[in-house]
Amino acid sequence: QVCRDLGMTLRSGHVNIDNKWQQTINEAAESGQEYLICSSLPGRGQTIDNYKKASETFNKAGEECQKLQLKFGYHNHDYEFEQQNGQVLYDVLMDNTDPKLVYMELDLGWVVASGKDPFDYFKRYNGRFPLWHLKDMDLQKKQSTEFGKGGLDIEKILQHREQSGLKYFFIEQEEYANNPMDSMKHNMQFIEKLKI
């Protein structure tokens, strides 16, 4: 109701799949939320088997969310881009989750900081990334920074939004040159000046 009173829409929120999962999805549906994004793997272990188990859990969660007109997804960090037996673990998630049940919120800063190419993911998994965490990163320190001050080509990334399947992006920054408000003002002005 507070969101409605302010003319705002609750698009997405980060959740865990735990023993309060049913309560979580019920409350999200009641609040009018559109996406529920799991922000950590439900099991431990940087192994192909664990990522396959996580994929099964995510497919089931996606089915449960769909029944309540919700969309379920997963948000990456950097560790998902580690490899086991020459296989990138994030790719295991991508290959074993149902695109109709599991949406991906791609944290572009962590993709690039992990040495991966977001455009390669857009091409190989066309349309699978309706949500982004859009942030620039100091690739040496592996810390977020203001747009234009790090190693991501924000303009080029945004030019590929259709291939990604982008519906919404969330500007994210966790470390600041001065303070969060100054950084957000800079980031918004940066976005407004882009020719996209």
Disulfide bonds with the S-S distance in Angstrom:
none
